[in-house]
């Protein structure tokens, strides 16, 4: 079984219902390397980043536009919309390239994106 970015986003950012660490364990391997627009985070730094996001997001949704899995390789493109506690609405399109660990969780994730208008 392998995991999907949309499910991780829902459980970690847009509809969290459990501690961050529990959801991280479900989707990300202990040796996670997360790179977003060139900035690299290990799993601990990524977890702290996610915990900070949870306090800022009122609600959000993800629409997967493309998703491909080939062995351990993963590629996905999605759009998300998130409403923040300050009333701001974010709309972004994100491109994700990743690698799975032996147990099907993400081991490496590279993402980049841009602001999207509706």
Buried (B, 14 or more C-beta within 10 A) or exposed (E): EEBBBBEBBBBBBBEBEEEBEEBBBBBBBEEBBBBBEEEEBEBEEBBEBBBEBEEBBEEBBBEEEEBEEEEBEBBBBBBBBBBBEEEEEBEEBBBBBBBBBEEEBBBBBBBEBEEEEE
